[in-house]
Amino acid sequence: MANYIESSLTEGESVETISKIHWMALVMPGVLTLLAALWFSSEAGQFAFWVMVSCVFWLLARGIYVYFSEVVVTNKRFVFKRGLISRNVQEIVYNKVDSTELNQ
């Protein structure tokens, strides 16, 4: 991501922060994979095997998403990049933002 940002910085623009997706996004697929593996080890049958395989694929897909996603904030724009094979980049220039809303 640093190469993409460094090559696309405009004059007077500087990187304020670079962050990643939080690892907590892996908790649910990880827990379900563990439960499916325990279920499969108790000789539950072929259905339990396929549940475990699908949970492992979900965990791997989520792990790739977390590892290869980055959020970059510059003094002029916000950039969100994701993707391993094909890169998907979303940029929001600050002067294009009309309003913001925060719900907690």
Secondary structure, DSSP 8 states (H G I E B T S, - for coil): -HHHHHHH--TT--EEEEEE--GGGGHHHHHHHHHHHHHHHTT--HHHHHHHHHHHHHHHHHHHHHHH-EEEEESSEEEEEE-SSS-EEEEEEGGG--------
